[in-house]
């Protein structure tokens, strides 16, 4: 499987999981941050981005250091 990459503010992120907003919204219509954090930790993400009505659980892509 080829990882999906997402560029945000000049930084690349590898998308580990995508969640629709309704999947982490409580009965009161507000996003439950504890649910979102639990998902982030479960998939091993280090960053959460929002694109429209979708949360992207991502891992930051580190720059390669070239050793000569």
TORGU-704146 format. One record per residue (C-alpha): residue in one letter; x, y, z. Coordinates in nm, 2 decimals. Layout:
REM TORGU-704146
- A_X_Y_Z
...
This chain:
REM TORGU-704146
- X_0.00_0.00_0.00
- X_0.13_0.34_-0.10
- X_0.10_0.59_0.19
- X_-0.11_0.90_0.12
- X_0.07_1.23_0.17
- X_-0.08_1.56_0.26
- X_0.11_1.90_0.25
- X_0.01_2.16_0.50
- X_0.21_2.49_0.55
- X_0.51_2.34_0.38
- X_0.52_2.03_0.59
- X_0.44_1.68_0.45
- X_0.22_1.44_0.66
- X_0.15_1.07_0.60
- X_-0.22_1.01_0.65
- X_-0.27_0.71_0.88
- X_-0.65_0.73_0.92
- X_-0.93_0.96_0.80
- X_-1.24_1.02_1.02
- X_-1.55_1.20_0.93
- X_-1.65_1.47_1.18
- X_-1.97_1.29_1.28
- X_-1.76_0.99_1.40
- X_-1.61_1.20_1.69
- X_-1.91_1.43_1.75
- X_-2.11_1.39_2.07
- X_-2.49_1.40_2.10
- X_-2.46_1.77_2.17
- X_-2.32_1.83_1.81
- X_-1.97_1.93_1.94
- X_-1.65_1.75_1.85
- X_-1.54_1.54_2.15
- X_-1.17_1.61_2.17
- X_-1.12_1.31_2.40
- X_-1.26_1.07_2.13
- X_-1.03_1.24_1.87
- X_-0.72_1.21_2.10
- X_-0.80_0.84_2.16
- X_-0.82_0.78_1.79
- X_-0.49_0.97_1.74
- X_-0.32_0.76_2.00
- X_-0.47_0.44_1.88
- X_-0.33_0.47_1.52
- X_0.00_0.62_1.64
- X_-0.05_0.96_1.48
- X_0.15_1.26_1.60
- X_-0.07_1.53_1.43
- X_-0.44_1.59_1.35
- X_-0.54_1.81_1.06
- X_-0.89_1.90_0.95
- X_-0.99_1.91_0.58
- X_-1.35_2.01_0.54
- X_-1.56_1.77_0.75
- X_-1.28_1.51_0.77
- X_-1.01_1.48_1.04
- X_-0.68_1.35_0.91
- X_-0.48_1.15_1.16
- X_-0.12_1.19_1.04
- X_0.24_1.12_1.11
- X_0.49_1.40_1.03
- X_0.73_1.31_0.75
- X_1.08_1.39_0.87
- X_1.33_1.55_0.63
- X_1.61_1.32_0.52
- X_1.96_1.40_0.63
- X_2.21_1.32_0.36
- X_2.54_1.18_0.49
- X_2.84_1.19_0.26
